[in-house]
Amino acid sequence: MNDKDSQQRYRANLQGEVDGAAVYRALAKSESDPKLAEVFRRLAAVEEAHAEFWRRRLGDQARTLSPSLHARLLAWTARRFGPGFVIPTLAATEARDRRAYDDQVEAQGTRLPADERSHARIMSAIAKRSGLSGPELAMLEGRHRGGGGNMLRAAVLGANDGLVSNLSLVMGVAGAAAAESTLLLTGLAGLVAGACSMAMGEWLSVTSSRELNQKQIATEAEELRELPEEEKEELVLIYQAKGLDETQARALADKLLSNRETALDTLAREELGIDPKELGGSAWQAGAWSFLLFSLGAIVPVAPFIFLTGTAAFVASLVAGGIALMAIGVGTSLFTGRSMVFSALRQLLIGAAAAGITYGVGRVVGVSLS
């Protein structure tokens, strides 16, 4: 990289830090909770220290930078409407930029990369407005993490995937005027193929998540070993964000960090939202549940062709699929808060549209092939 490219990168880094400091200062001034306001002030101070680092890198090329228009708008919004209007946007920005310095040679060996990751975690917690509890932060990572409501959503959506995809598949083949044995074979093949695909995808997702969690915990252990004071300061900020005053936060941090094993467990849970004993759950269990839920939905439009023949089997498949779609709609209303009738009818219309389209495509293709 030539010197001109480096200078442009330094200026971009400097602008980002100036913007961050300005927004954090605005949040601190508009925040009514003094403990949280202090957290914002300290985050602003860190951003200002980062800005000074890049000013020194620029040397004679450094110039006074004002916050960008975007940062000024965020700051104005925070002052005018309160921090709550800005925090989600800032949390998303910090999450996006949390690894901005990881590959920059100048930042290696400094606190810049670790600080950026720390800010992302702290702002995620503040955005949730419920502290840095592990399950809540983990819910940000995907639909298969978190509490019972999230599990219900995953179960309903898994069954819906199987039902809609296999109902559409069966109707598409029926539209081509295939024999009943072909319909049954197609439906069963679609069930097995789809369930295996979902199970393997879920297994890979959870396994990748577990591997990432293990890597993050290993990184945390290294930082705890090499930079214990910085980790302590980060933990103090976290507990202040939860509502403790600085004295209480420091006392709690000192107590937790007095034992290295307890300290690592605490940092993993509080900073990363990871339960070291679970690491995101069992990949095999997740895959098995995904296979089962998809299969339960997919068997509905196929079952009538096992017991019936002719038009009766076709009609029964449609009726059974419609009833199952409405049942899934009722299930979705449990976590969306919408009317059960509305959700059931909406789900029925969506499923019917998918089945109708594939039936029509099958009909056209079947006629063309004939």
C-alpha positions as CSV (number, residue, x, y, z in Angstrom):
1,M,0.0,0.0,0.0
2,N,1.5,3.4,-1.0
3,D,1.8,6.4,1.3
4,K,-1.2,8.1,-0.2
5,D,-3.5,5.1,0.4
6,S,-2.3,5.0,4.0
7,Q,-3.0,8.7,4.6
8,Q,-6.5,8.3,3.2
9,R,-7.1,5.3,5.5
10,Y,-5.8,7.2,8.5
11,R,-8.1,10.1,7.7
12,A,-11.1,7.8,7.4
13,N,-10.2,6.2,10.7
14,L,-9.8,9.6,12.3
15,Q,-13.2,10.7,11.0
16,G,-14.9,7.6,12.3
17,E,-13.4,8.2,15.8
18,V,-14.3,11.9,15.8
19,D,-17.9,11.0,14.8
20,G,-18.1,8.3,17.5
21,A,-16.9,10.6,20.2
22,A,-19.3,13.3,19.2
23,V,-22.3,11.0,19.3
24,Y,-21.3,9.5,22.6
25,R,-20.9,12.9,24.1
26,A,-24.4,13.8,22.9
27,L,-25.8,10.7,24.4
28,A,-24.0,11.4,27.7
29,K,-25.6,14.9,27.8
30,S,-29.1,13.7,27.0
31,E,-29.1,10.5,29.1
32,S,-31.2,10.9,32.3
33,D,-29.6,7.9,34.0
34,P,-26.4,9.2,35.5
35,K,-24.8,5.7,35.5
36,L,-25.5,5.2,31.9
37,A,-24.4,8.7,31.1
38,E,-21.1,8.0,32.7
39,V,-20.7,4.9,30.5
40,F,-21.3,7.1,27.4
41,R,-18.7,9.6,28.6
42,R,-16.1,6.9,29.1
43,L,-16.8,5.5,25.7
44,A,-16.4,8.9,24.2
45,A,-13.1,9.3,26.0
46,V,-11.9,6.1,24.4
47,E,-13.0,7.2,21.0
48,E,-11.1,10.5,21.5
49,A,-8.0,8.6,22.5
50,H,-8.3,6.6,19.3
51,A,-8.7,9.8,17.3
52,E,-5.5,11.1,18.8
53,F,-3.7,7.9,17.8
54,W,-4.6,8.5,14.1
55,R,-3.8,12.2,14.4
56,R,-0.3,11.2,15.4
57,R,-0.1,8.8,12.5
58,L,-1.1,11.6,10.1
59,G,1.5,13.9,11.6
60,D,1.8,17.1,9.6
61,Q,-1.0,15.9,7.3
62,A,-3.4,15.9,10.2
63,R,-6.1,18.7,10.2
64,T,-8.9,19.6,12.5
65,L,-11.9,17.4,11.6
66,S,-15.4,18.2,12.6
67,P,-18.1,15.5,13.1
68,S,-19.7,14.5,9.8
69,L,-23.2,15.4,8.8
70,H,-24.4,11.9,9.7
71,A,-22.8,12.2,13.2
72,R,-24.3,15.6,13.7
73,L,-27.7,14.4,12.8
74,L,-27.4,11.5,15.2
75,A,-26.3,13.9,18.0
76,W,-29.1,16.3,17.3
77,T,-31.6,13.5,17.3
78,A,-30.3,12.3,20.7
79,R,-30.6,15.8,22.2
80,R,-34.0,16.4,20.6
81,F,-35.7,13.1,21.1
82,G,-33.6,11.3,23.6
83,P,-30.9,8.5,23.5
84,G,-33.4,5.8,22.7
85,F,-33.8,7.1,19.2
86,V,-30.1,6.8,18.5
87,I,-28.9,3.8,20.5
88,P,-30.1,1.1,18.1
89,T,-28.4,2.8,15.1
90,L,-25.2,3.3,17.1
91,A,-25.3,-0.3,18.3
92,A,-25.7,-1.5,14.7
93,T,-22.8,0.7,13.6
94,E,-20.5,-0.6,16.3
95,A,-21.4,-4.2,15.5
96,R,-20.6,-3.6,11.8
97,D,-17.3,-1.9,12.6
98,R,-16.2,-4.2,15.5
99,R,-13.4,-5.7,13.4
100,A,-12.4,-2.6,11.5
101,Y,-8.9,-2.6,13.0
102,D,-8.2,-6.3,13.1
103,D,-6.4,-6.3,9.7
104,Q,-4.7,-2.9,10.0
105,V,-1.0,-3.3,10.7
106,E,-0.7,0.0,12.6
107,A,-3.4,-1.1,15.1
108,Q,-1.8,-4.4,15.9
109,G,-0.3,-4.5,19.4
110,T,-2.6,-1.7,20.6
111,R,-5.9,-1.7,22.4
112,L,-7.8,-0.4,19.3
113,P,-9.1,-3.8,18.0
114,A,-10.2,-5.0,21.5
115,D,-11.8,-1.6,22.3
116,E,-13.9,-1.8,19.1
117,R,-15.1,-5.2,19.9
118,S,-15.8,-4.1,23.5
119,H,-17.8,-1.1,22.3
120,A,-19.9,-3.3,20.1
121,R,-20.8,-5.7,22.9
122,I,-21.6,-2.9,25.3
123,M,-23.8,-1.0,22.9
124,S,-25.6,-4.2,22.0
125,A,-26.4,-4.7,25.7
126,I,-27.5,-1.1,26.1
127,A,-29.7,-1.4,23.0
128,K,-31.5,-4.3,24.6
129,R,-32.0,-2.2,27.7
130,S,-31.8,-5.3,29.9
131,G,-28.1,-5.7,30.6
132,L,-25.6,-8.1,29.2
133,S,-27.4,-11.4,29.9
134,G,-26.1,-14.3,27.9
135,P,-29.4,-15.6,26.5
136,E,-30.6,-12.2,25.3
137,L,-27.4,-11.4,23.5
138,A,-27.4,-14.8,22.0
139,M,-30.8,-14.2,20.5
140,L,-29.2,-11.6,18.3
141,E,-27.4,-14.4,16.5
142,G,-30.3,-16.4,15.2
143,R,-33.7,-17.8,15.6
144,H,-32.5,-21.0,17.3
145,R,-31.0,-19.3,20.4
146,G,-32.8,-17.8,23.4
147,G,-35.8,-18.6,25.4
148,G,-39.1,-20.5,24.9
149,G,-40.7,-18.0,22.6
150,N,-37.8,-18.2,20.2
151,M,-38.0,-22.0,20.3
152,L,-41.7,-21.9,19.5
153,R,-41.0,-19.7,16.5
154,A,-38.4,-22.1,15.2
155,A,-40.7,-25.1,15.7
156,V,-43.6,-23.4,13.8
157,L,-41.4,-22.2,11.0
158,G,-39.7,-25.6,10.6
159,A,-43.1,-27.3,10.3
160,N,-44.3,-24.6,7.9
161,D,-41.2,-25.0,5.7
162,G,-42.0,-28.7,5.3
163,L,-45.7,-28.3,4.7
164,V,-45.5,-25.5,2.1
165,S,-42.6,-26.9,0.2
166,N,-44.0,-30.5,0.0
167,L,-47.6,-29.3,-0.7
168,S,-46.3,-27.3,-3.5
169,L,-44.2,-30.1,-4.8
170,V,-47.1,-32.6,-4.7
171,M,-49.4,-30.1,-6.4
172,G,-46.9,-29.4,-9.1
173,V,-46.5,-33.1,-10.0
174,A,-50.3,-33.5,-9.8
175,G,-50.7,-30.7,-12.3
176,A,-48.6,-32.7,-14.7
177,A,-51.2,-35.5,-14.4
178,A,-48.7,-37.9,-13.0
179,A,-49.8,-41.3,-11.7
180,E,-50.7,-41.7,-8.0
181,S,-47.7,-43.9,-7.4
182,T,-45.5,-41.1,-8.8
183,L,-47.2,-38.5,-6.6
184,L,-46.6,-40.7,-3.5
185,L,-43.0,-41.3,-4.5
186,T,-42.4,-37.7,-5.2
187,G,-43.9,-36.6,-1.9
188,L,-41.9,-39.0,0.1
189,A,-38.7,-38.1,-1.8
190,G,-39.4,-34.4,-1.1
191,L,-39.9,-35.1,2.6
192,V,-36.7,-37.0,3.0
193,A,-34.6,-34.7,0.8
194,G,-36.0,-31.6,2.5
195,A,-35.7,-32.9,6.0
196,C,-32.1,-34.0,5.4
197,S,-31.2,-30.6,3.9
198,M,-32.8,-28.8,6.8
199,A,-31.1,-31.1,9.4
200,M,-27.7,-30.8,7.8
201,G,-28.0,-27.0,7.4
202,E,-29.0,-26.7,11.1
203,W,-26.2,-29.0,12.2
204,L,-23.7,-26.9,10.2
205,S,-25.2,-23.6,11.6
206,V,-24.9,-24.7,15.2
207,T,-21.5,-26.4,14.7
208,S,-20.2,-23.2,13.2
209,S,-21.7,-21.2,16.0
210,R,-20.0,-23.4,18.6
211,E,-16.7,-23.2,16.9
212,L,-17.0,-19.4,16.8
213,N,-17.9,-19.3,20.4
214,Q,-14.9,-21.5,21.3
215,K,-12.6,-19.1,19.4
216,Q,-14.1,-16.1,21.1
217,I,-13.6,-17.6,24.5
218,A,-10.0,-18.5,23.6
219,T,-9.5,-14.9,22.6
220,E,-11.1,-13.7,25.8
221,A,-8.7,-16.0,27.8
222,E,-5.7,-14.5,26.0
223,E,-6.8,-11.0,26.7
224,L,-7.5,-11.8,30.3
225,R,-4.0,-13.2,30.6
226,E,-2.2,-10.4,28.8
227,L,-4.4,-7.4,29.6
228,P,-6.2,-8.1,32.9
229,E,-6.6,-4.4,33.8
230,E,-8.3,-3.6,30.5
231,E,-10.6,-6.5,30.9
232,K,-11.5,-5.3,34.4
233,E,-12.3,-1.8,33.1
234,E,-14.5,-3.3,30.5
235,L,-16.4,-5.4,33.1
236,V,-16.8,-2.3,35.2
237,L,-18.4,-0.5,32.2
238,I,-20.7,-3.5,31.7
239,Y,-21.9,-3.5,35.3
240,Q,-22.4,0.3,35.2
241,A,-24.6,-0.2,32.1
242,K,-26.6,-2.7,34.2
243,G,-27.3,0.0,36.8
244,L,-24.5,-0.3,39.4
245,D,-22.6,2.7,40.5
246,E,-18.8,2.8,39.8
247,T,-17.8,1.7,43.3
248,Q,-20.1,-1.3,43.3
249,A,-19.1,-2.2,39.7
250,R,-15.4,-2.1,40.6
251,A,-16.0,-4.2,43.8
252,L,-17.9,-6.8,41.8
253,A,-15.3,-6.8,39.0
254,D,-12.5,-7.3,41.5
255,K,-14.2,-10.1,43.2
256,L,-15.1,-11.9,40.0
257,L,-11.6,-11.5,38.5
258,S,-9.8,-12.7,41.6
259,N,-10.1,-16.3,40.3
260,R,-8.9,-16.8,36.6
261,E,-11.4,-19.7,35.9
262,T,-14.3,-17.8,37.4
263,A,-13.2,-14.6,35.6
264,L,-13.1,-16.3,32.2
265,D,-16.6,-17.8,32.8
266,T,-17.9,-14.4,33.8
267,L,-16.4,-12.6,30.9
268,A,-17.7,-15.2,28.5
269,R,-21.2,-14.8,29.8
270,E,-21.2,-11.0,30.4
271,E,-19.2,-9.8,27.4
272,L,-19.9,-12.4,24.7
273,G,-23.3,-13.7,25.8
274,I,-22.0,-17.3,25.7
275,D,-22.6,-20.0,28.2
276,P,-19.2,-21.9,28.2
277,K,-20.9,-25.1,29.2
278,E,-23.5,-25.0,26.4
279,L,-21.6,-23.1,23.6
280,G,-24.9,-22.6,21.8
281,G,-26.4,-26.0,22.2
282,S,-26.0,-29.4,20.7
283,A,-25.6,-29.5,16.9
284,W,-26.9,-33.1,16.7
285,Q,-29.9,-32.3,18.8
286,A,-30.7,-29.2,16.7
287,G,-30.3,-31.2,13.5
288,A,-32.6,-34.0,14.8
289,W,-35.3,-31.5,15.8
290,S,-35.0,-29.7,12.4
291,F,-35.4,-33.1,10.6
292,L,-38.4,-34.0,12.8
293,L,-40.2,-30.7,12.5
294,F,-39.8,-30.5,8.7
295,S,-41.0,-34.1,8.4
296,L,-44.1,-33.4,10.4
297,G,-45.1,-30.6,8.1
298,A,-44.1,-32.4,4.9
299,I,-46.0,-35.6,5.6
300,V,-49.4,-33.9,5.8
301,P,-50.0,-33.5,2.0
302,V,-48.4,-36.9,1.3
303,A,-50.4,-39.1,3.8
304,P,-53.7,-39.1,1.8
305,F,-52.0,-40.8,-1.1
306,I,-51.0,-43.6,1.1
307,F,-54.6,-44.4,2.1
308,L,-56.7,-43.1,-0.7
309,T,-56.8,-43.1,-4.5
310,G,-58.0,-40.9,-7.3
311,T,-59.8,-37.6,-6.8
312,A,-60.4,-38.5,-3.1
313,A,-56.7,-38.5,-2.4
314,F,-56.1,-35.2,-4.2
315,V,-58.9,-33.5,-2.4
316,A,-57.9,-34.9,0.9
317,S,-54.3,-33.7,0.4
318,L,-55.6,-30.2,-0.3
319,V,-57.9,-30.2,2.7
320,A,-55.3,-31.6,5.1
321,G,-52.8,-29.1,3.8
322,G,-55.3,-26.3,4.3
323,I,-56.1,-27.3,7.9
324,A,-52.4,-27.6,8.7
325,L,-51.7,-24.2,7.2
326,M,-54.4,-22.6,9.4
327,A,-53.0,-24.4,12.4
328,I,-49.6,-23.0,11.7
329,G,-51.1,-19.6,11.3
330,V,-52.6,-19.9,14.7
331,G,-49.2,-20.9,16.0
332,T,-47.6,-17.8,14.5
333,S,-50.1,-15.6,16.2
334,L,-48.7,-16.7,19.6
335,F,-45.4,-14.9,19.0
336,T,-46.6,-12.1,16.6
337,G,-49.6,-10.9,18.7
338,R,-51.8,-10.8,15.6
339,S,-55.4,-12.1,15.6
340,M,-55.6,-15.9,15.3
341,V,-58.2,-15.7,12.6
342,F,-56.1,-13.2,10.6
343,S,-53.0,-15.3,11.0
344,A,-54.7,-18.5,10.0
345,L,-56.3,-17.0,6.9
346,R,-53.1,-15.3,5.9
347,Q,-51.2,-18.5,6.2
348,L,-53.9,-20.4,4.2
349,L,-53.8,-17.8,1.4
350,I,-50.0,-17.9,1.2
351,G,-49.9,-21.7,1.1
352,A,-52.7,-21.9,-1.4
353,A,-50.9,-19.4,-3.7
354,A,-47.7,-21.4,-3.6
355,A,-49.6,-24.6,-4.3
356,G,-51.6,-23.0,-7.1
357,I,-48.6,-21.6,-8.8
358,T,-46.7,-24.9,-8.8
359,Y,-49.9,-26.7,-10.0
360,G,-50.2,-24.3,-12.9
361,V,-46.5,-24.7,-13.8
362,G,-46.9,-28.5,-13.6
363,R,-50.0,-28.4,-15.8
364,V,-48.2,-26.4,-18.5
365,V,-45.1,-28.5,-18.4
366,G,-47.1,-31.7,-18.4
367,V,-49.1,-30.6,-21.5
368,S,-45.9,-29.6,-23.2
369,L,-44.2,-32.9,-22.5
370,S,-47.3,-34.8,-23.7
